[in-house]
Amino acid sequence: AEGVRLTMLVPEEPGILASLTGEIAAMGGNILALSTFMGEDPTNRMVTVKVSGPSTDKLIAIMEALGMEIVDVREG
């Protein structure tokens, strides 16, 4: 499926995934895939999410506003 795949460094704190997925839903996005991996240290984790719907720019802007650090962006 078409969409944008974001890889982000995300703070390791309760509720962070809920706010991430909630914001994507609020902008009309459909999460096609979501994976979490160990981060650089215990204070963060790496999250990869593939989303269809919102524009890439809008998605990046919202994720950055939530405090996510964008590591990689791939469209298609």
C-alpha positions as CSV (number, residue, x, y, z in Angstrom):
1,A,0.0,0.0,0.0
2,E,1.1,3.6,-0.7
3,G,2.1,5.7,2.3
4,V,5.0,7.2,4.1
5,R,7.3,5.4,6.5
6,L,8.8,7.4,9.3
7,T,11.5,6.1,11.6
8,M,11.7,8.2,14.8
9,L,13.6,8.3,18.0
10,V,10.8,8.5,20.7
11,P,11.1,9.3,24.4
12,E,10.6,6.2,26.6
13,E,7.7,7.4,28.7
14,P,4.2,6.1,29.5
15,G,1.6,7.0,26.9
16,I,3.9,8.1,24.2
17,L,2.7,5.5,21.7
18,A,-0.9,6.3,22.5
19,S,-0.3,10.0,21.8
20,L,1.6,9.1,18.6
21,T,-1.2,6.9,17.2
22,G,-3.9,9.2,18.5
23,E,-2.4,12.2,16.6
24,I,-2.2,10.1,13.4
25,A,-5.8,9.1,13.8
26,A,-6.9,12.7,14.5
27,M,-5.4,13.8,11.2
28,G,-7.2,11.1,9.3
29,G,-4.2,8.8,8.9
30,N,-4.3,5.1,8.6
31,I,-1.5,3.2,10.3
32,L,-0.4,0.4,8.0
33,A,2.4,-0.9,10.2
34,L,4.1,0.0,13.5
35,S,7.2,-1.4,15.0
36,T,9.3,-0.5,18.0
37,F,12.9,-1.3,18.6
38,M,15.5,-0.6,21.3
39,G,16.7,3.0,21.2
40,E,20.1,4.5,21.7
41,D,19.9,4.2,25.4
42,P,17.1,3.4,28.1
43,T,15.6,6.9,27.7
44,N,14.3,6.4,24.2
45,R,13.2,3.8,21.6
46,M,13.1,3.6,17.9
47,V,9.7,3.6,16.3
48,T,8.9,2.9,12.6
49,V,5.4,3.7,11.5
50,K,3.9,3.5,8.0
51,V,0.9,5.8,7.4
52,S,-1.4,6.4,4.5
53,G,-3.6,9.5,4.2
54,P,-1.9,12.7,5.5
55,S,0.8,14.5,3.5
56,T,4.4,13.7,4.5
57,D,5.0,17.3,5.5
58,K,2.0,17.4,7.8
59,L,2.9,14.0,9.4
60,I,6.5,15.2,10.1
61,A,5.3,18.5,11.5
62,I,2.9,16.8,13.9
63,M,5.4,14.2,15.0
64,E,8.1,16.8,15.7
65,A,5.5,18.9,17.7
66,L,5.1,15.8,19.9
67,G,8.8,15.7,20.6
68,M,9.7,12.9,18.2
69,E,13.1,13.0,16.5
70,I,12.7,12.1,12.8
71,V,15.5,9.7,11.7
72,D,14.4,8.6,8.3
73,V,11.5,9.3,5.9
74,R,10.6,7.0,2.9
75,E,7.6,7.5,0.6
76,G,5.9,4.8,-1.4
